Amino acid sequence: MPPMATTQVPPRSKLDWTLEAVSVAALAAMFLIVWLRWAEVPEIVPRHFGISGLADRWGSKSDLWTSCLNAAGLWAVITATAGVMDWIKLPQSKRRLPEVLRLQRQMLLWLKTVIVLSFGYTEWVAMKIALGSAGGLGVALLPIELLTTPLIIVVYLVRMARCRG
């Protein structure tokens, strides 16, 4: 049986590189902020926030590192997935497949960036609350997060559907 040919994913765009840079910078900032402020942070820090944006569960400050590692794990999984997009076989015409692969990669880059920024913001506010300089996440964060991810997915699925050829 001959080996299956794969379609090459088009080169990354400036937007792709920008999203990648923002997600890496946000992830690095999470680790850096925890490391730099570690001595100042009290032993008990907010670990969960309710719908109102106020902390409703508290935990050990070592949980700050757990959040950083969770964000890094999600970043790594999404990065790996985006890196193997040309392995995924889709029922598209060969003529349009590179565009679909480009859109899939870009969708994953947007999702990765939004997820890491969300983790980073939540971690930053948790530290500010623990240090006494913030009251909560704010009531707008949850609706923004609940709309952003589905919006990205819907926009890119519609764009990919238009590539049927």
N, C-alpha and C positions, 0 to 999 in steps of 0.2 A: 504494500500500500504506500503510495507516494506521500511525502510530508505535505501537510496543509499549508498553503501560503497565507500569510497574514497581511493585512493592509496596514501600512504605516500611518501612525498618528501624525497629523501635520505638526510642524514646528510650533513651539510655544509663542504666543503673542505677548506684546508688552503688558496687556492686562493679566495674562497668566503669571508672568514673572512678578508683577506688582502684588497680586493676591498671595503668591508664594512668599514674597518678602514680608508682607504684613503678618501672615500667619507665623512665620519663623520669629519675627521680631516680638510679637505678642507672647509667644511661648517662652522665648528667652527672658522677656521682661517679667513673666510670672515667677520663674526661678530666681531671677536676680532680686526682685523685690522681697521675696521671702527670705533669701539669704542675707540681704543688707539690713532688713528690719528685725531679724530673728531675735536678737537680744532684747529688743524693746517690747515685743509682743507678749502679752500675758499668757499664762498657761491655758486659759479657757478662751476659745474664739467661736464666733458663729459658724455653723456648719450647714445650716439649711435655712431657707427663707420662705415664708408663706406668700400667699397671693398678694398680700398688702405690701410686700417688699421688706417686711420686718423679719429679723431673725427669730426663728421659732424652735431651733435646736442648737445646742452648743456642744463643743467637743474640745479635745486636746489640740494644742497648737501644732503638734506633729501632723495633724490632719491637713494642714496647709500643704505639706509636701505630698500627701496622697492626692490632693487635687491637682497639683502640678504634674504628678506622674500620670494621672488619669487623662489630663489634657494632652500630654506627650504621647500616650498610648493611642488615643484617638487620632492625633495628628499623624502618627506613624502608619496606622492602618489605612487612613484615607490617602496618604501619600503613596503607599504601596499599591492600593487599588487603582489610583489614577495612573500609576506607572505601568500597569499591565492592561490598559484599556484595549489595546490592539489584539489581545488574546480572546476577548469576548466576541462571540459570533452573534450577529444581529440579523434579523430578516429585512435587510435593506439592500437596495441595488448596489453593486460594486462601485458604480459611478459616484454615489453620494456617501459611501461609507466613511471616507476620511473626514467629511464635515460632521457626521454624527459622532465620530470618535472625538473630534475636537470639542464639540458641544458637551459630551459626557465628561471629558476631562475638566472643562471650564466649570461645569456644574459642581463637580467634586471640589474644585479649588475654592469656589464661593462658599460651599457648605463648610469646608475645613476652616476657612478664615472666620466665618461667623461663629462657629463652635469655639474656636480658640479664643476669639475676642470675648465671647460670652463667659467662658471659664476665667479668663484674665480679669475681666471687670468684676465678676463675682468675688474672686479671690482678693482683689484690691480693696473692694468695699468691706469685705469680712475683716481684713486687717485694720482698716480705718475704724470700723465699729469697735473692734477689740481695743484699739488705742484711744477710743473715746472721741474721735473726730468726725464720726458719721452716725446717722440714725438708722439707715436702711438702704436698700437697693433703689427704692423709688417705685411708684406704682406703674410707671410706663414700661419698665423692663420686661415684665412677663408678656404683655400683649405684643410688644415688639418681637420678642423671641418666638412667640407662638405663630406670628404671621410671617416672619422672615424665612424660616426654613421651608414651609410649604410653598411660599411664593417663589423662591428660587427653583424648587423642584418643578412646579407647574410651568413656569416660564421656559425652563430648559426642555421639559418634555414636549411642550407645544412646538418649540423651535426644532426639536429632533423629528417630530411627526411631520413637519413641513418638508423634511429632507427625503421623504419617501419618493422613490423615483420611478 
